[in-house]
Amino acid sequence: MVAQSAAAHHSGAMFDGHKSIALHGTVRLFQWTNPHCWIQLLVPSAAATTEWSIEMGSTSNLYRNGWRSSTLSAGERITVVIHPVRDGTAAGQFVAAAAVDGSSLGRAPARASP
């Protein structure tokens, strides 16, 4: 019963699991915290720079997938693939990430959608 409750702590309904978008930007902040880690990514466009909030898994889940608290640093340029939120705000659920040279950051989780 405990495992079932922990796995269901919140719904992923806000994310559109049928859409994936790639964001190219600069890390403003990498939050290595529970219950979820976050990437704050500054994404430039012709009009302005938009800050995206990208929700990831827990520290233990990310650790098992090759991530560490030092994996990302402020100022680092990366590409992140996300499932965007349905309401169109600048936020999404983490799917995968790559460094500027194209190398994968961590290993993509086996199941990107909750």
PERA-V900308 format. One record per residue. N is the residue number from 1. RES is the residue in one small letter. PSI is psi as a letter, one per 20 degrees, with the letter a starting at -180 (999 if undefined). D_CENTER is the distance of its C-alpha to the mean C-alpha in Angstrom with 2 decimals. Layout:
N | RES | PSI | D_CENTER
N | RES | PSI | D_CENTER
//
This chain:
1 | m | h | 28.32
2 | v | g | 26.07
3 | a | h | 23.51
4 | q | g | 23.53
5 | s | g | 23.01
6 | a | h | 20.11
7 | a | h | 18.30
8 | a | k | 19.02
9 | h | h | 18.02
10 | h | r | 16.36
11 | s | q | 16.09
12 | g | j | 13.28
13 | a | h | 15.89
14 | m | i | 14.24
15 | f | q | 11.84
16 | d | n | 13.80
17 | g | i | 13.38
18 | h | i | 16.08
19 | k | q | 14.38
20 | s | p | 11.87
21 | i | q | 11.59
22 | a | p | 11.04
23 | l | p | 10.46
24 | h | o | 12.62
25 | g | a | 12.70
26 | t | p | 13.25
27 | v | p | 11.28
28 | r | h | 13.04
29 | l | p | 11.70
30 | f | o | 9.67
31 | q | o | 10.50
32 | w | n | 11.47
33 | t | r | 12.81
34 | n | q | 13.70
35 | p | i | 13.39
36 | h | q | 9.59
37 | c | q | 7.80
38 | w | q | 6.14
39 | i | p | 5.78
40 | q | o | 8.68
41 | l | p | 9.38
42 | l | o | 13.00
43 | v | o | 13.74
44 | p | q | 17.52
45 | s | r | 19.72
46 | a | h | 23.51
47 | a | g | 23.77
48 | a | r | 21.43
49 | t | p | 18.19
50 | t | p | 15.51
51 | e | p | 12.87
52 | w | p | 9.57
53 | s | o | 7.70
54 | i | o | 4.00
55 | e | p | 4.59
56 | m | a | 4.41
57 | g | a | 8.03
58 | s | r | 11.03
59 | t | g | 12.31
60 | s | h | 14.82
61 | n | g | 12.67
62 | l | g | 10.54
63 | y | g | 13.99
64 | r | h | 15.50
65 | n | j | 13.10
66 | g | j | 14.17
67 | w | q | 11.83
68 | r | r | 13.84
69 | s | h | 13.79
70 | s | j | 15.19
71 | t | h | 12.82
72 | l | q | 11.68
73 | s | q | 14.27
74 | a | p | 14.87
75 | g | i | 16.39
76 | e | p | 14.77
77 | r | p | 14.24
78 | i | r | 11.50
79 | t | p | 10.44
80 | v | p | 7.03
81 | v | p | 7.67
82 | i | r | 6.48
83 | h | o | 8.93
84 | p | q | 10.20
85 | v | q | 11.93
86 | r | h | 15.57
87 | d | i | 17.19
88 | g | i | 16.08
89 | t | r | 14.61
90 | a | m | 12.04
91 | a | r | 9.00
92 | g | r | 6.91
93 | q | p | 5.31
94 | f | p | 3.02
95 | v | g | 6.41
96 | a | r | 7.31
97 | a | q | 7.92
98 | a | q | 11.47
99 | a | r | 13.78
100 | v | h | 16.43
101 | d | j | 18.84
102 | g | i | 16.80
103 | s | q | 16.35
104 | s | q | 13.41
105 | l | o | 11.27
106 | g | a | 11.66
107 | r | p | 12.40
108 | a | p | 10.41
109 | p | q | 10.86
110 | a | h | 14.18
111 | r | o | 13.16
112 | a | h | 9.94
113 | s | q | 11.48
114 | p | 999 | 13.05
//
